Amino acid sequence: MARPTSRRWLLAMAGLCLAAVGAALVSQHVFGMQPCPWCILQRLLFVVIALVCLLAAAIGARVVRRALAGIALLLAGCGIAAALWQNLVAAKSSSCSLTLADKVLNALGVEALAPWLFQVTGSCADAAVSLAGLPYEFWSLGLFVVLGAMSLRPLARG
């Protein structure tokens, strides 16, 4: 069995990110789970990681591919921090207004770009739901950990 190339590894990472965003959209638009600013920030991080991985997979230059894999690793670390903050702090608060997530989303203006994807429609307390017995943000946390680990392979192999 052939070992996956860095390109395939990066494409798999992008696919996982897009699947996570798809699951979040289904949760929101089909099952009525309203996302808070921290949820949307994590969604944005998945989208950016997917774009970085797709760009890295498309570029043949080894040094650029490694640099982009490093960026994906840093973004996964940001996602881990956001998911932990959501669970440990934000979920226990009735309001998410003016939090770091809210400020980042407003500064980037992503809601105006794609409201169906990045619109905040719930508070942190409302968004504190479980899926199969685990808080929703733990699923996100787990995927960010997997993505961080996966980004080490193309980072090391170029």
C-alpha positions as CSV (number, residue, x, y, z in Angstrom):
1,M,0.0,0.0,0.0
2,A,1.4,3.3,-1.0
3,R,1.9,6.0,1.6
4,P,-0.2,9.1,1.0
5,T,1.7,12.1,-0.4
6,S,1.7,15.5,1.2
7,R,-0.7,16.7,-1.5
8,R,-3.3,14.0,-0.7
9,W,-2.8,14.6,3.1
10,L,-3.5,18.3,2.6
11,L,-6.6,17.5,0.5
12,A,-7.8,15.2,3.2
13,M,-7.4,18.0,5.7
14,A,-9.4,20.3,3.5
15,G,-12.1,17.7,3.1
16,L,-12.4,17.2,6.9
17,C,-12.7,21.0,7.4
18,L,-15.4,21.3,4.7
19,A,-17.3,18.3,6.2
20,A,-17.2,20.0,9.6
21,V,-18.6,23.2,8.1
22,G,-21.3,21.2,6.3
23,A,-22.3,19.5,9.5
24,A,-22.5,22.8,11.3
25,L,-24.7,24.2,8.5
26,V,-27.0,21.2,8.7
27,S,-27.1,21.5,12.5
28,Q,-28.0,25.2,12.1
29,H,-30.4,25.3,9.2
30,V,-32.1,21.9,9.5
31,F,-32.0,21.2,13.3
32,G,-32.2,24.8,14.5
33,M,-29.0,24.9,16.5
34,Q,-28.2,28.7,16.6
35,P,-24.5,29.5,16.5
36,C,-22.8,31.9,18.9
37,P,-19.8,34.1,18.0
38,W,-17.4,31.4,19.2
39,C,-19.2,28.8,17.0
40,I,-18.9,31.1,14.0
41,L,-15.2,31.8,14.8
42,Q,-14.5,28.1,14.8
43,R,-16.4,27.7,11.5
44,L,-14.4,30.5,10.0
45,L,-11.2,28.8,11.2
46,F,-12.3,25.5,9.5
47,V,-12.9,27.5,6.2
48,V,-9.5,29.2,6.4
49,I,-7.7,26.0,7.1
50,A,-9.4,24.3,4.2
51,L,-8.4,27.2,1.9
52,V,-4.8,27.1,3.2
53,C,-4.6,23.3,2.6
54,L,-6.1,23.5,-0.9
55,L,-3.6,26.2,-1.8
56,A,-0.8,24.2,-0.3
57,A,-1.9,21.1,-2.3
58,A,-2.0,23.1,-5.5
59,I,1.5,24.5,-5.1
60,G,4.4,22.3,-6.0
61,A,7.1,24.3,-4.3
62,R,8.2,22.4,-1.2
63,V,9.1,25.4,0.9
64,V,5.8,27.0,0.2
65,R,3.9,23.8,1.0
66,R,5.7,23.5,4.3
67,A,5.0,27.1,5.2
68,L,1.3,26.7,4.4
69,A,1.2,23.5,6.5
70,G,2.8,25.5,9.3
71,I,0.0,28.1,9.0
72,A,-2.6,25.3,9.1
73,L,-1.0,24.1,12.3
74,L,-1.2,27.5,13.9
75,L,-4.8,27.9,12.8
76,A,-5.7,24.5,14.3
77,G,-4.1,25.8,17.5
78,C,-6.3,28.8,17.4
79,G,-9.3,26.5,16.9
80,I,-8.3,24.5,19.9
81,A,-8.1,27.6,22.0
82,A,-11.5,28.9,20.7
83,A,-13.2,25.6,21.4
84,L,-11.7,25.4,24.9
85,W,-12.7,29.0,25.6
86,Q,-16.2,28.4,24.4
87,N,-16.6,25.4,26.7
88,L,-14.8,26.6,29.8
89,V,-15.9,30.3,29.8
90,A,-18.3,31.4,27.1
91,A,-20.9,28.6,27.6
92,K,-21.3,29.7,31.2
93,S,-22.0,33.2,30.2
94,S,-25.5,34.5,29.2
95,S,-24.0,37.0,26.7
96,C,-21.2,36.7,24.1
97,S,-21.4,40.4,23.1
98,L,-18.1,42.1,22.8
99,T,-16.0,39.0,23.4
100,L,-12.8,38.4,21.4
101,A,-14.8,36.2,18.9
102,D,-17.4,38.9,18.4
103,K,-14.7,41.5,17.8
104,V,-12.7,39.4,15.4
105,L,-15.8,38.5,13.4
106,N,-16.9,42.2,13.2
107,A,-13.4,43.3,12.2
108,L,-13.3,40.8,9.4
109,G,-16.8,41.5,8.2
110,V,-17.4,37.9,7.3
111,E,-21.1,38.0,8.2
112,A,-21.7,40.5,5.4
113,L,-19.8,38.3,3.0
114,A,-21.8,35.2,3.6
115,P,-24.6,35.6,6.2
116,W,-25.9,32.0,5.6
117,L,-22.5,30.8,6.7
118,F,-21.2,33.3,9.2
119,Q,-24.2,35.0,10.8
120,V,-24.3,34.8,14.6
121,T,-27.8,33.9,15.6
122,G,-27.5,32.7,19.2
123,S,-25.9,33.5,22.5
124,C,-23.2,31.4,24.1
125,A,-25.7,30.0,26.6
126,D,-28.1,29.0,23.8
127,A,-25.3,27.4,21.8
128,A,-24.3,25.2,24.7
129,V,-25.8,22.0,23.3
130,S,-24.6,18.4,23.2
131,L,-24.3,15.9,20.4
132,A,-24.2,12.2,21.3
133,G,-23.5,13.2,24.9
134,L,-20.6,15.5,24.2
135,P,-20.7,19.3,24.1
136,Y,-20.8,20.4,20.5
137,E,-17.6,22.4,20.9
138,F,-15.7,19.2,22.0
139,W,-16.4,17.7,18.5
140,S,-14.9,20.8,17.0
141,L,-12.0,20.6,19.5
142,G,-11.3,17.0,18.6
143,L,-11.2,17.9,14.9
144,F,-8.9,20.8,15.4
145,V,-6.5,18.4,17.3
146,V,-6.7,15.9,14.4
147,L,-6.0,18.7,11.9
148,G,-3.1,19.9,14.0
149,A,-1.6,16.4,14.1
150,M,-2.3,15.9,10.4
151,S,-0.5,19.2,9.5
152,L,2.7,17.8,11.0
153,R,3.1,15.3,8.2
154,P,3.3,17.8,5.2
155,L,5.2,20.2,7.5
156,A,7.8,17.5,8.0
157,R,7.8,16.1,4.5
158,G,7.2,19.3,2.5
